[in-house]
């Protein structure tokens, strides 16, 4: 059962069009994982990015990110030309995603591809426009979310991409007649957003199948909450806590913690759990069923929110004024397993964890997470490797942590460095400050990687930036900071045969490959 994997967002893959995608670099990375003896490719949510360019603030809990569509594949289909692709700017730095430039260039190109696709479909089978059978099958299979999503995105486009809460009243309140008229007048725009989801799904299916053939499982990520500016919130109604005017009564976040002195004010609408209970958790069953069609394993972000969650009055400027409320606990997971069978879930049980959260995790049977960067604050910490249990997943750090090199050089306290250096036997058991200061960041990085891999945890996941020995530039997300997140991209050729051999060797020594 001992396995290892690598955390590498699709967006961080190299490539010519401003962001990583489902093209040849994705398949090349799968080959690298297989050569390195890895069994898991962990990615971030594949949903469209939203506020702050975050994949955790998406406009849909079901849709895929159009940025990940491989433009070269569209070119091969005859939908784009090399000249069209060359004419667009994709950002000046190949090692960072420029989301502003990407938004303009990508959608211009994707609209051109859609126009070409529609032209290809004209006159087929005696019809004005006949789409491929695979397209009709996709739209039928996904109509329970796709119809609302495409309409929502068309309305969003028509309203200058404003949040739905700022749309004209008839659209905001989903007046049936107004929506029907809009559909009739905007068939092409609605069709464009369906086309993007069709291409996304077809391309991702190929990447996932390729990975599975190589013995690699995809570990995906489900954010616990949906964005306030999302189709889910627009159509959800009683799924969420609402005030007397139909607005969100309270919003999500977390109290002051390791990452943020004022807590984190996420702003997501909170679930109306009594309503979900009345419906047998139907929306959650639909959501998890959909995710299981995309991923092999599911990491549920902010698992503690199913036990108790931080509820902040709408309009608050910080998260300090929130209060703990009781979540659905095991009732939700019993409903999910009753409908879907045993769930391949990994619980993100980090943050302010209390006994009731630990009890929920134990009762669920899901593996929790152990993060080494949290291990060295003093005492017999639960994240220290000797305290890890088999039914867990160990990480040096998550996407919210910086890289090991940067942690050692800039983030770890002197106390943490002293304890870590001694624990990892890089210095004597009672080192002097001078001895600790002499430990190089790269030496500490390798020792921490080996500690993670040597852990009793069944699974070990290492961020790609740590295998590459990168610094702060590979820090994916700083919680509480708006802007500058989710931008890191690996340099072309990062996935060398030599590195794969090194990783395989490190994993074989501790029986993970």
Secondary structure by P-SEA (a helix, b strand, c coil): ccbbbbbccccccccccccccccaaaaaaaaaaaaacccbbbbcccccccccccccccccccccccccccaaaaaaaccccaaaaaaccccccccccaaaaaaaaaaaaaaaaaaaaaaaacccccccccccaaaaaaaaaccccaaaaaaaaaaaaaaccccccccccccccccaaaaaaaaaacaaaaaaaaaaaaaaaaaaaaaaaaaaaacbbbbbbbcccccccccccccccccccccccccccbbbbbcccccccccccccccccaaaaaaaacaaaaaaaaaaaaacccbbbbcccccccbbbbbcccccccccbbbbbcccaaaaaaaaaccccccccccccccccaaaaaaaaaacbbbbbbccccccccccccccccccccbbbbccccccccaaaaacccccaaaaaaaaaaaccccccccaaaaaaccaaaaaaaaaaaaaaccccbbbbbcccccccccccccccccccccccbbbbccccccaaaaaaaaaaaaaaccc
